[in-house]
Amino acid sequence: MSEHSEILENLNTLVIKASKEAKFLYANTYWEELLGIPLQHIKQVPFYELIHPADIKATEEAFAAVLVHGQPVIGFRNRYRKSTGDYVWLEWTARLDSEGDVVASAIPCDEKVALEEHDKKASTLLRQSEGMAKVGHWSVEFESGELFWSDEIYRIHGVTKQNYTPTVDSAIAFYHPEDAPRVSQLVSEALTKQSEWEFTLRIIRADGEIRHVRSQAKISRNSSGEPTSVFGIFQDITEFIKLNRQIQKLSKVAQTPATGVVICNKQKEVEWVNQAFTKITGYSIDDVAGMNLARVLHGDKTDQNTVEKIRNGLAKDENIDVEIINYHKSGKPYWNNLIISPLVENGETTHYIGFQNDITEKKTREEELLNAQKVSLAGQMAASICHDFNNILSILGASVELISLKDKEGQYAKLLSKASNAVNRGQSITQKLLKTTKISSPSLEIFKLDDFLRQEASLYEDVIPSSIDLQVDCMADLYVECDKNAFADVALNLIINAHKAISASGKIAVKTRHERHFNALKTYTFCKPKVAEDYLVFSVSDSGKGIAQSELNNIFMPFYTLREDHSGHGLGLSSVAAFCDKHGCGITVESELDKGSTFSIWFPKAKEQKKKTKPRHAKPSTSLSGVRILFVDDERDLVALNKASLESQGAIVYDFCDPQEALSFAQSNADNIDIIVSDQTMRGGIQGNELIDLIKRVRSDIPAIIITGVSSASALSDCQYPILQKPVSATTLKHAITDNIGSV
C-alpha cells in the first residue's frame, strides 16, 4: 500500500473514484465503517442503488455535470442507505480526473443538516410570529451604517425587498413630518452616544396610510464590551391604538350616564361598577368588590317576591326587568329600576351586567298622582251626593219653616225643633264632606299663622282633656295665604285626631317652624307643596299608638278611619288633604307604632299685605213686601216650598223649574224683576251663573243670588254674585235678598 493509499484509508472522510457506469472504482474503508455494508458489495453495485430514492434525480444531474461538462461540484448533498435501513446525509466535493473518471470526497453532515433544518424552521416561525404580532426586527452596524430589516418591517412600511433597499435616512423619511425630527435625534444619539430608546410614533406607508408604530432599540456589544450594532424591534400597534381609544370611549360612556352599571361574575360577585352606581347607591367598587349585591342593597322594605323573581331569572340566564326597593349606603330606601342581562361567550354565561336607575322621584309622582286621583274621584262622588242631599235638606228645612209659621199655638214645636236640628246636622255633615273635595273655592287671606294659633290655643285646650299635656309652640313668625276658617277646621281636626290616638294620658305638641327647602327624609309624603323660597311647617305630634306604614296610603281617603269603635265620619284627614290640594300645601307623616305620629303641613311662605278698608253701604231694607223675585230651581218641591215661604212674607214670586223657560220669561219681563234667585247646578244645559249672565244682557242692573248644593262650585271661582250654600233657611234667604236689593 502506497503512502497516499494509507492516508486515504485512515481518513474520517469518504473517498471514491467512480466510472461512467456509476460504479465505485475505488472506495476507502470508511465507507464500510459508516454504512455497515461490506466494501466489496459497495463496489459491485451502481451507487444509485444506495441513494435515497428522493435524491437519485439530483445525484444524476450533479454526476452528469462533472462527467459530461467537467464542472466541479462543491457542497452537493444526498442520502446513502445504511445496513440498518436508515439514511445518512453526505456532503460532496467532486471533479473530473485526468483519466476521465470522477473523483470525490464526502463527509457525513447529519448534524449540520439537522441544525440547518432547525434554523430554517426557526426562521419560518420567526417570520410567522412577526407577521401575527406585527413585530419586526432590525439592526444598524456601527462601522458600515448598514441597515437590516426583517420581512415584517417591509410589510409594515408597505414596500418589498425587490423595490426598496432600506437606509437609515430613507427609513427616517417614512415617519410623519411631526415625528421625524425626534426619530432622527434618537438615531443620531444611538450611533454617537450608544443611547437606547423606546417610542410610539407614526409612519406614513408607501400607499399614504398612517400607521402607529412602537420602536425599541438596544446596543449590541462584543466580548470586549465595544458597541457593534444597534438592534431593535419594530411593531405596528395601529389596531391596538384604535381598540384602546374605543375602550376609552366605551369607558367614558359607561361612566358618564345617570344609569348605574355593575358587572358581576357567574357567582354574582361584583367585579366592576361605574360612577353612576356609586352616586345612586353610595357604594364604591372598593366597598362591594367580590360581594353579592343582594346582601348590600336589600332591606326591610325590599319585596321578597321580586327578589325571588330575580333569583329565578338568574338561574335560567334570562333577562330581568324589575322595580325594587333598595337601600343607599346611608340607610335611605330608594326605588330602583333594575335590568340584568347575562353575558354569553361560546354558549356559556360568564358574567352578568346590571343597569340601575333611581326611579324614586317617578314612583313618588305616581303615588301622588294616584292619591290625587283617589281624592278627586272621592270628591266628585261626595259633590254629587251633597248636591242631591242638600236639595232634600232644603225641602225638609223649608217644610219645617212653613209648618212652624202655621203652628201658631206651638202644638208641634218640639217635633219641629227636632226636625230642624236634624236638618242642621245633615247640613253640617255635607259641609264637612264638601271640604274633602276640590269643588269649593277657598276664601284666601294673608295672615300670620303663629298669631292665629295663639288666639285659638284656648279652644284647643277646651277640647283636650287635662290628662293630656297640650303644648303650643309657635316659632315660624311667617305669613301664609289660605282660607283662615278652613285652616281652623284643619288644625282642629288634626288635634282631635291626636287626642283620639292617645288612650288615656300623653302629650300633643302643636308647633310651627321655618324651613328653607322641602325636606321629607324618613317621612311619608302624601303630596308635595308647590315650589317656594321658604316654607312654614305646621305640625301636630302625639304620643299615641302610631300608624302602620301599610295604612298611610289610605288614611287621607274619605270615610276611612283607624278608630276601633268606628266613631266619627272618616272625613277629618280627607278634608285636610283637600285643604292642602286647594292651597298648594304639602303633607308629610312620620309615624311609628306604639310611639306616636307627627302630621306636618308645609305652607309656602306668603308676603305681608296691608289690610284694605271695605266701603260701608247704607243699611238695606228688611221687608220683602212687593219685591218681585225670579226663582229658578230644577227641584219642583223646593221651588214650591220657597215660593210659599217668600209669598208669605209679601214677595211676588215668578217660579220656574226649567232654566230655559225662566230665560224666555226674563227676556220679555226684565223690567218687572227686582232680583234673580237661581240654583247653580240644574238639568237642562243652562247653569245658574250662565242664566243670570244671559238675563243681564237684557238688563244689566238686576241683582242676583246663586244657591248651590255643592259649596262654591268650580264654575263660580270668579263669580261676582252672592252664593248661598244649601240648605238655605227662610231667614237667610230673606236677608240675602234684602241685602242685595239694598246694595244696588
Phi, psi and omega in degrees: 000129181289167179299321180293321180295322179296321179295316181297323183289334183263000179286146171270039179227139179281130180232137179216161168229124187243144178273175179294338181275011177065037173242147179285119173280332177213143173210129181286167187293344181296337177298313181296321179295321184282314185273338183076017180248138180303140183299325180298318180294322180299323183282335186282328186259151172302136185297345178296334180290341180264354185268146177303132183309325183288344184256357186298312183300314180296325180292319178300317181295317179295319180296319179294323180299323180282311188288316186271314187261352179069021181272126177292152179241129179230129175081012177290143183233141169207179185240134177250144182278138176264168181298337180280352184095345177284168179240148178239138179280135177235142177245123192254150165231124186220152177207172179263129180271183185291338181271358180088010176260165181262124173250139185206159174226152181216151175235143176297138183223032179305312183295321180295317179295317180298319180294318179295322178295320178296316179296322179296314178297318180298319179295319178296313179298322179298315179297316180296317180296317179298320179294319180292318182273354184056042180237127175242170177233156184213166175205152176231123179282136181295316186289310186269338185073012182288136181254129176248136174240139170283168183303322185294326180292323174302314182297318180299322181277351179077029178231171178234165178295333183285329185249004181206133173244116186288140169230165182300313183293317181291329178292320178296328182295340178289339185287153178302140182308329180283340184255339185302317180303321181293318179297317180301318180294317181295318179295317180299316180293327179293320183282332183259325184245005183055039178277143177260163182212166171205125181210163173234112183223192184241141170242159174246112183296171179299332180271005177093355181285137178271129178234146176267129182231153175242129181235139179225136184233138175232152179268124175269137183232153176277185183296340179271359180086007180275140180291135180246327182199166171254121181246143180201174176246157184218118188235135174275111183246024182301311182295323177296317178299314179299314180297318180297319178295321178296318178298318178298319178296314179297323178296318178295320178299317181292330183273334190282314191292169179283349180282127176283137180236134178223138177243128180239153176280183183301332180274010180066025178265135185292132175246331183202143172223154177264178184293326180295323176300315179297320180295320182288315188262337185088354183260133175268174179297327178296329181287325192242359181304129179080003184254158171273122187295335179301326180286341184262317191264343183275155181205197186300322185271359179290124183289121184288333176294321177293320177300317180295323178297320178295314181301314181296320179296318178295322180296330181263003183056042179262157172289142184235136177218104184224163171245126188215149175276119174248175183236130175292160179304330179285350182099355181280130178285151175211154177276132183237124170273105187257124175239127181236133177230137176284143174259118188251132174230127180053039176081002181236141177284123180253330182214169172235137176246128182244141178242129183239132175232126177284109182249024181302315180298318179296314180296323178296316179297320179297318180294319178296319179296318179297316178299318180296321179294321177298314181296319181295315180296316178297323179295319179296318178295317181296319181297318180296317179296316182297321180301309181292320182292322178293326174298317178297316179297324179296318178296315180298315182297316180295322179296317179299317181295320179294317178296322180298321179295327182273342180275072184299326185269356177076026183296325182249023186302314182295316180296318180294325178295317177296320179296319179295319178296321179296319177298317180297320178296317178299320179295321179298319180295316181294326178294320177295318181295321180293335178292343179274358184253172176268001187292315184286144179258130182288150173265097190286143180210139178262125182203166176277118184294324180300315180298318180297317181294323178296323179292326183274352186305320181296325177295319180296322180294329181291327184268352181253128180295158183293343179288348180250128180277112181259125179239130176244113186233102184256114185235000187283314181055046179233159176268147173232161177239113180196176174282111187298317181295320179296320179293324178302317178294320181298312181299316181295319178301313181296320180292318178295319177298321177298319178298314182293336181282346181260124186290315183224285180241157181171202183228144171231128180242122175254118187224157168230150177210164181256128177235138178283324184225153175289123184224111185242032179299136176061023176230159175272129180253114176281317175207149180269151175283161174294154185294132180212165179284327180218158180227144167258125181254116175260124183227148175234119182245147176224161178257032185278206189280348179078174183231134177295145181302326181292343182268346189297330180289342188255340192293341181266005178277143178301142176070009178265128181223148177258358182288131183296328180273000179057029176288156182083177184256356183071029183249351186300303183288331177293327176289328175297315179298318180295320178301314182294322179296318182290329187257004179072027180267162176252157177232128172233151180228130173240119186214147177217131183303135178069007178238336177123181184222155173228118175259128182236135174248125182261108178266128168297135180297139178248155177274143180293137177236144178286142181289139178263139180275123181282139179291148180265138179251157177295148182295122184286166177289149180253007183255143175260004184301121177080358180287127182265116188243127170268110185249123184231127176200141183278000174266106187299317181296322180292322177297315183297316182294315180294324177298315180297318181295316182291320180292331178292342179260011174096003181279156174256120189245124171258106189254141180216142173261343180253117182298331179292319178293322178297320179296315180300318179296314184294322180296332180267339186231033185301324182289345182261014180243128179267330181201149177251130173238115186226141169292151181276305186265110184224153173284147177120357174098323180263126177266168187304309182296327178291319179299314181296317179300320180293320179293322182292345174291333177276318179216110190282342187265010180285123175289159183210153177228138176250134175247132181225148178264359181235045181058208181277095185302155183301330179293345183256016183300329179249018184289138180261359181268148175300143182238129176248139181266126175293150354284143182252124179286162180299321181293316179298317180294319179299312181297321179297320180292311182293324178297318184284326176291322182287337184269357181275000000 
